[in-house]
């Protein structure tokens, strides 16, 4: 393999791992709800299923970096994702030292799923997204969307007393302001003057 050979992105493996992660979490959570007293205890040790998850992450990761085979890569992705779902199911238990039902778990799962899904989309369609976003900014719709974000965010900003919500709304306002500024710069400082608004 030459140094000039490019690394080929394989978003299908990322999707397999993400779907396996979500499915594993749902199955583990459903099983625990249906059988809350089921547990594996050996020699006085309570073996939680996150240990099985860690083992699966290790196996999937090792297979993924050790063997160069499309079928093995798919298998490793599924194993890695399933193991991550088992660990994710008990993340609240691990962080709180005993509270399995804490809301932290659901927040974690939603965050991981959202970030992973967005990363997969961006990696797969980065060129299309970039061209589409450039066109979006170059047209008046980008300006109006930015104004909309500012107005709505500011309106709700003054109604909430929650710090986290205020920060999120403030971020939306900044994004809206950036969209308006980007539109203004593209329209008024572009080398080519727009003729369709004369």
N, C-alpha and C positions, 0 to 999 in steps of 0.2 A: 504494500500500500504506500503510495507516494505522499510526500508532504503537501503537495498541491491539491490532493483529492479533498473535495469539499464534504463536510458532514451533512448528510441528508436528514432534514427534519422528518420525524415519523409521528405525525399527530394522531394517527390511528391507535398507536400504543398508549398515548396519553388519554384518549377517549376510553379505551378499554380499562385502564387503571382507574379513571374517574367513575365510570359506571360500576365497576366492581367495588370501589370504595363506598359509594352510596348504597348499593344493594346489600353489602355486608353490614353496614351500619343499621339499615332498616331491619334486616333479619335478626341481628343481635338484640336490638331494642325490642322487637316483637317477642322474641323468645323470652327475654327477661320479664316482660309484662305478663306473658302467659304463665310462666313458671318462675315466680319471684324467689322461691326457696330452693331452686335447683342450684347446686354448687358442687365443685369437685374439691374434696378435702382429703389430703393424704398426709399421714404422719403429723397431723395437727396444722398443716399448712393449707390455707385456702388459695387454690390456684384460680385466679381470675382469667377471663378469656383474653385479656390484653397480652398475657404471656404467649398465647398461641399466635396472636397478631404480630408480636415482635419476631417470633420465629418465622412466620410467613414473610414478613418484610425482609428479614435477612436472606431467606432462601430466594425470594424473587429478585432482590438486588444482586445477589451473587450470580444467579443464572443470567441476569441481564448484562452484567459486565464481563462474564466469563465466556459465554458462548455466542457466536455470531451466526444465528439461524433465525429465520423469520418466524417459524413455528414456536421455537423456544422463547423468542422475544415476546410473542403474544401470551404464552403461558406465564412467563415471568411478570408481565404487566398485570394479568388477572390476579396472580398470587400476591403481588406487591399491593395492589389496590384493596384486595380482600383483607389482608393483614392490617393495612392502615385503617380500614373501617372498624375492625375489632378493637384496635387501640383507641380510635376516635370515640367509640361508644363508651369507653370508660375514662375519657379524659377528665370529666368532672370528678370522678372518684379519685383519680391521681392528683388533681390540683387541690382538692379540698380535703384529702386524706380521709375519705369515707362517705361522702354524699354523692351517691350514684345518680340521683334524680335532679341534680342541680341544673339550672338553665345554662350554665357555662358550656355544657356539652352541646346543646343545640346551637348556641352561638358559634362555637368552634366548627361544627359540621357545616353550617351555612356559610361561614367565612371561607373555609377551605374549598368547598364546592364552587362558590362564586369566583374566587380568585383563580382556581384551576380551570374552570370553564372559560373565563375571560382570557386567560393566558393561552389556552388552546386555540380559541377563535383568533386572537391577535397573531399568533404564530402562523396559523394556517392561512389566514386571509390578510396578512399585513399589507401587502401591496394594494389590494382592492380597498381596504379600509383607508389607507393613506390617500389614495386618489379620491375616494368618496368624500373624505373629510376635507381635502383641499377644495373640492367643488362646493361642499357645504359652506365653507367659510367664505368662498368667493361670491356667493349669491346672497341676496337680501334675506333669505330665510334664516341664515345664521345670525344675522343681526336681530331679527325679531325673536328668535329663540333665546338669545342672550338677554334681551329686554324682559322677556317672559320669566326667565329664571330669576333675574334680579327682583322683579316686582313680587312674585309669589314668595320667594325666600324671605325678603324683608317683611312682608305682611305677616308670615307665620313666626318670624324671629321674635317679634314683640309680644306674641301671644303665649310663648312657651317659657316655662321657668326651669326647664331641664337643660343642664349644661351641655350634655352630649348632643341633644337635638339642636341647641343653639350653634354649636360648632359645625354640625353638618349643614345647617341652613346657611351659616356664614360661608362655608366652602362653596355651596351652590351659588351664592351671590358673587363670589370671586370668579367662579367659572363663567357665569353670565357676563360679568364685566370684561373678562378676557376675550370672550366671543365678540362682544361689541367692539372692543379695541382692535381685535384682529380684522374684523370686517372693515372698520374705518381705515386702517392702515392699507389693506389690500385695495380699497376703492380709491382713496385719495392720494396714495403715494406709489401707486403702481406705475411703471413706465408706460404702459398702454392705458390710455384714458378710455373709460367705458363710454360707448356711444348710445347705448340703449336707454339712457336716462336723460338724454338731452331733449 
